[in-house]
Amino acid sequence: MSASVMIYPDVLEAWLAAGRVRCPGCGESLAPWGYAREREVRLLRGSRLLRPRRARCEPCQTTHVLLPSWSVPRRRDAAEVIGRALVLKAGGAGHRTIAERLGRPPGTVRGWLRASARRADALHRCGVLWTVALGEELGRPQLPTLPLQHAVEALGRAAVAWRLRFHDPRASPWETIVALTGGLLHGRPRDPPGY
Protein backbone atom coordinates (compact mmCIF):
# COMPACT_ATOMS: atom_id res chain seq x y z
CA MET A 1 0.00 0.00 0.00
CA SER A 2 1.31 3.46 -0.85
CA ALA A 3 0.18 7.02 -0.16
CA SER A 4 -0.54 9.63 -2.81
CA VAL A 5 -1.28 13.31 -2.28
CA MET A 6 -3.89 15.55 -3.91
CA ILE A 7 -4.52 19.22 -3.22
CA TYR A 8 -8.33 19.21 -3.34
CA PRO A 9 -10.41 16.26 -2.06
CA ASP A 10 -13.47 17.32 -4.11
CA VAL A 11 -11.36 17.17 -7.28
CA LEU A 12 -10.00 13.79 -6.21
CA GLU A 13 -13.48 12.26 -5.98
CA ALA A 14 -14.44 13.51 -9.43
CA TRP A 15 -11.17 12.29 -10.94
CA LEU A 16 -11.47 8.88 -9.29
CA ALA A 17 -14.99 8.47 -10.66
CA ALA A 18 -13.76 9.45 -14.15
CA GLY A 19 -10.73 7.11 -14.00
CA ARG A 20 -8.26 10.02 -14.14
CA VAL A 21 -6.20 9.09 -11.06
CA ARG A 22 -3.31 6.82 -12.07
CA CYS A 23 -1.51 4.13 -10.14
CA PRO A 24 2.03 5.27 -9.33
CA GLY A 25 3.24 1.70 -9.90
CA CYS A 26 1.81 0.75 -13.28
CA GLY A 27 0.07 3.88 -14.58
CA GLU A 28 -3.39 2.29 -14.87
CA SER A 29 -6.55 3.93 -13.50
CA LEU A 30 -7.35 3.68 -9.83
CA ALA A 31 -10.88 2.94 -8.61
CA PRO A 32 -12.47 4.03 -5.31
CA TRP A 33 -12.02 1.39 -2.60
CA GLY A 34 -13.46 2.68 0.65
CA TYR A 35 -11.64 4.67 3.28
CA ALA A 36 -8.67 4.23 5.58
CA ARG A 37 -8.91 4.44 9.35
CA GLU A 38 -9.88 7.86 10.72
CA ARG A 39 -7.03 9.69 12.42
CA GLU A 40 -6.38 12.98 14.15
CA VAL A 41 -3.89 15.32 12.50
CA ARG A 42 -2.36 18.06 14.62
CA LEU A 43 -2.41 21.59 13.17
CA LEU A 44 -0.52 24.66 14.36
CA ARG A 45 -3.62 25.46 16.40
CA GLY A 46 -5.82 22.53 17.32
CA SER A 47 -6.36 19.38 15.31
CA ARG A 48 -8.46 18.02 12.48
CA LEU A 49 -9.98 14.59 11.85
CA LEU A 50 -9.01 12.88 8.62
CA ARG A 51 -10.49 9.75 7.05
CA PRO A 52 -8.38 9.25 3.91
CA ARG A 53 -9.81 7.90 0.68
CA ARG A 54 -8.48 4.55 -0.50
CA ALA A 55 -8.17 3.43 -4.09
CA ARG A 56 -7.31 0.15 -5.77
CA CYS A 57 -5.42 -0.67 -8.92
CA GLU A 58 -6.93 -3.82 -10.40
CA PRO A 59 -4.10 -4.63 -12.87
CA CYS A 60 -1.29 -4.61 -10.26
CA GLN A 61 -3.49 -5.58 -7.28
CA THR A 62 -2.31 -2.72 -5.06
CA THR A 63 -4.16 -0.31 -2.84
CA HIS A 64 -3.30 3.33 -2.23
CA VAL A 65 -4.24 5.83 0.45
CA LEU A 66 -5.08 9.19 -1.15
CA LEU A 67 -4.39 12.06 1.20
CA PRO A 68 -5.31 15.75 1.09
CA SER A 69 -2.20 17.88 0.78
CA TRP A 70 -2.68 19.55 4.15
CA SER A 71 -1.55 16.24 5.67
CA VAL A 72 1.85 14.63 5.25
CA PRO A 73 2.05 10.87 4.60
CA ARG A 74 3.06 8.84 7.66
CA ARG A 75 3.07 11.88 9.93
CA ARG A 76 0.67 12.89 12.70
CA ASP A 77 1.28 16.60 12.13
CA ALA A 78 -0.06 18.70 9.26
CA ALA A 79 1.96 20.21 6.42
CA GLU A 80 1.85 23.66 8.00
CA VAL A 81 3.47 22.38 11.21
CA ILE A 82 6.26 20.42 9.53
CA GLY A 83 6.79 23.24 7.04
CA ARG A 84 7.20 25.75 9.87
CA ALA A 85 9.79 23.44 11.47
CA LEU A 86 11.75 23.25 8.20
CA VAL A 87 11.74 27.02 7.81
CA LEU A 88 12.93 27.47 11.39
CA LYS A 89 15.71 24.89 10.86
CA ALA A 90 16.75 26.58 7.61
CA GLY A 91 16.96 29.79 9.66
CA GLY A 92 19.41 28.16 12.06
CA ALA A 93 17.20 26.97 14.95
CA GLY A 94 17.92 23.65 16.64
CA HIS A 95 15.40 20.85 17.08
CA ARG A 96 14.77 21.59 20.77
CA THR A 97 14.05 25.26 20.09
CA ILE A 98 11.74 24.33 17.21
CA ALA A 99 9.96 21.74 19.34
CA GLU A 100 9.35 24.30 22.06
CA ARG A 101 8.02 26.89 19.60
CA LEU A 102 5.66 24.36 17.99
CA GLY A 103 4.65 22.56 21.18
CA ARG A 104 5.85 19.18 19.90
CA PRO A 105 8.14 16.56 21.42
CA PRO A 106 11.83 17.12 20.55
CA GLY A 107 12.13 13.57 19.20
CA THR A 108 9.28 14.16 16.76
CA VAL A 109 10.84 17.35 15.44
CA ARG A 110 14.26 15.72 15.24
CA GLY A 111 12.66 12.96 13.11
CA TRP A 112 11.21 15.50 10.65
CA LEU A 113 14.52 17.32 10.39
CA ARG A 114 16.51 14.13 9.85
CA ALA A 115 14.08 12.91 7.18
CA SER A 116 14.23 16.26 5.39
CA ALA A 117 18.03 16.40 5.65
CA ARG A 118 18.30 12.93 4.05
CA ARG A 119 16.04 14.11 1.23
CA ALA A 120 17.38 17.67 0.91
CA ASP A 121 19.06 17.17 -2.48
CA ALA A 122 16.00 15.44 -3.98
CA LEU A 123 13.66 18.09 -2.55
CA HIS A 124 15.88 20.87 -3.91
CA ARG A 125 15.87 19.26 -7.36
CA CYS A 126 12.09 18.83 -7.21
CA GLY A 127 11.57 22.51 -6.29
CA VAL A 128 13.87 23.72 -9.08
CA LEU A 129 12.25 21.47 -11.71
CA TRP A 130 8.73 22.55 -10.76
CA THR A 131 9.69 26.23 -10.79
CA VAL A 132 11.21 25.86 -14.26
CA ALA A 133 8.29 23.74 -15.52
CA LEU A 134 5.79 26.34 -14.32
CA GLY A 135 7.72 28.93 -16.31
CA GLU A 136 8.03 31.56 -13.63
CA GLU A 137 10.89 33.99 -13.33
CA LEU A 138 11.36 34.58 -9.64
CA GLY A 139 14.63 36.44 -9.58
CA ARG A 140 18.04 35.36 -8.38
CA PRO A 141 17.92 32.94 -5.46
CA GLN A 142 19.73 33.68 -2.24
CA LEU A 143 22.80 31.55 -1.74
CA PRO A 144 22.04 29.31 1.24
CA THR A 145 24.88 27.30 2.71
CA LEU A 146 23.22 24.07 3.89
CA PRO A 147 21.42 21.48 1.73
CA LEU A 148 18.20 21.90 3.74
CA GLN A 149 18.34 25.67 3.19
CA HIS A 150 18.68 25.05 -0.56
CA ALA A 151 15.71 22.69 -0.45
CA VAL A 152 13.43 25.01 1.53
CA GLU A 153 14.30 27.96 -0.72
CA ALA A 154 13.66 25.95 -3.92
CA LEU A 155 10.39 24.51 -2.62
CA GLY A 156 9.21 27.97 -1.61
CA ARG A 157 9.97 29.26 -5.11
CA ALA A 158 8.01 26.35 -6.63
CA ALA A 159 4.99 27.13 -4.41
CA VAL A 160 5.10 30.78 -5.48
CA ALA A 161 5.40 29.73 -9.14
CA TRP A 162 2.33 27.48 -8.73
CA ARG A 163 0.30 30.29 -7.19
CA LEU A 164 1.36 32.77 -9.91
CA ARG A 165 0.70 30.31 -12.73
CA PHE A 166 -2.70 29.02 -11.58
CA HIS A 167 -3.92 31.99 -9.50
CA ASP A 168 -4.76 29.44 -6.83
CA PRO A 169 -5.61 31.07 -3.48
CA ARG A 170 -7.12 27.93 -1.87
CA ALA A 171 -3.94 26.01 -1.08
CA SER A 172 -1.37 27.23 1.40
CA PRO A 173 2.28 27.19 0.31
CA TRP A 174 3.00 24.04 2.35
CA GLU A 175 -0.07 22.25 0.94
CA THR A 176 1.24 23.03 -2.53
CA ILE A 177 4.72 21.81 -1.59
CA VAL A 178 3.37 18.53 -0.19
CA ALA A 179 1.43 17.97 -3.43
CA LEU A 180 4.35 18.89 -5.71
CA THR A 181 6.79 16.67 -3.81
CA GLY A 182 4.37 13.79 -3.47
CA GLY A 183 4.55 13.80 0.31
CA LEU A 184 7.50 15.97 1.42
CA LEU A 185 9.20 13.59 3.89
CA HIS A 186 8.28 10.25 2.33
CA GLY A 187 8.60 8.66 -1.09
CA ARG A 188 10.29 9.87 -4.26
CA PRO A 189 9.66 13.57 -5.02
CA ARG A 190 7.51 14.07 -8.10
CA ASP A 191 8.98 15.44 -11.27
CA PRO A 192 6.84 17.76 -13.38
CA PRO A 193 5.27 16.18 -16.48
CA GLY A 194 7.86 15.80 -19.23
CA TYR A 195 10.91 15.66 -16.91
ChimeraX attribute file (.defattr): number of C-alpha atoms within 10 A of each C-alpha:
attribute: neighborCount
match mode: 1-to-1
recipient: residues
	/A:1	10
	/A:2	14
	/A:3	20
	/A:4	20
	/A:5	24
	/A:6	22
	/A:7	21
	/A:8	16
	/A:9	16
	/A:10	10
	/A:11	10
	/A:12	19
	/A:13	15
	/A:14	12
	/A:15	16
	/A:16	16
	/A:17	13
	/A:18	12
	/A:19	14
	/A:20	15
	/A:21	21
	/A:22	16
	/A:23	22
	/A:24	14
	/A:25	10
	/A:26	11
	/A:27	12
	/A:28	16
	/A:29	20
	/A:30	25
	/A:31	22
	/A:32	18
	/A:33	14
	/A:34	13
	/A:35	13
	/A:36	16
	/A:37	10
	/A:38	10
	/A:39	12
	/A:40	13
	/A:41	18
	/A:42	19
	/A:43	18
	/A:44	14
	/A:45	9
	/A:46	7
	/A:47	13
	/A:48	13
	/A:49	10
	/A:50	15
	/A:51	16
	/A:52	20
	/A:53	19
	/A:54	22
	/A:55	26
	/A:56	19
	/A:57	21
	/A:58	13
	/A:59	12
	/A:60	12
	/A:61	8
	/A:62	15
	/A:63	19
	/A:64	22
	/A:65	21
	/A:66	23
	/A:67	25
	/A:68	23
	/A:69	27
	/A:70	26
	/A:71	29
	/A:72	28
	/A:73	25
	/A:74	10
	/A:75	16
	/A:76	17
	/A:77	21
	/A:78	22
	/A:79	28
	/A:80	20
	/A:81	21
	/A:82	25
	/A:83	19
	/A:84	16
	/A:85	24
	/A:86	24
	/A:87	17
	/A:88	17
	/A:89	18
	/A:90	21
	/A:91	12
	/A:92	12
	/A:93	14
	/A:94	16
	/A:95	23
	/A:96	15
	/A:97	15
	/A:98	22
	/A:99	18
	/A:100	12
	/A:101	12
	/A:102	18
	/A:103	12
	/A:104	15
	/A:105	13
	/A:106	16
	/A:107	12
	/A:108	14
	/A:109	24
	/A:110	17
	/A:111	13
	/A:112	18
	/A:113	22
	/A:114	13
	/A:115	14
	/A:116	22
	/A:117	19
	/A:118	13
	/A:119	20
	/A:120	21
	/A:121	15
	/A:122	18
	/A:123	28
	/A:124	21
	/A:125	18
	/A:126	25
	/A:127	30
	/A:128	21
	/A:129	20
	/A:130	25
	/A:131	23
	/A:132	16
	/A:133	17
	/A:134	19
	/A:135	13
	/A:136	16
	/A:137	10
	/A:138	12
	/A:139	7
	/A:140	6
	/A:141	10
	/A:142	10
	/A:143	9
	/A:144	14
	/A:145	9
	/A:146	12
	/A:147	19
	/A:148	24
	/A:149	23
	/A:150	23
	/A:151	26
	/A:152	23
	/A:153	20
	/A:154	23
	/A:155	29
	/A:156	20
	/A:157	24
	/A:158	28
	/A:159	25
	/A:160	19
	/A:161	22
	/A:162	23
	/A:163	18
	/A:164	14
	/A:165	12
	/A:166	9
	/A:167	10
	/A:168	11
	/A:169	9
	/A:170	11
	/A:171	17
	/A:172	16
	/A:173	22
	/A:174	24
	/A:175	26
	/A:176	25
	/A:177	29
	/A:178	29
	/A:179	26
	/A:180	26
	/A:181	23
	/A:182	23
	/A:183	26
	/A:184	28
	/A:185	25
	/A:186	17
	/A:187	14
	/A:188	14
	/A:189	21
	/A:190	21
	/A:191	17
	/A:192	16
	/A:193	8
	/A:194	5
	/A:195	8
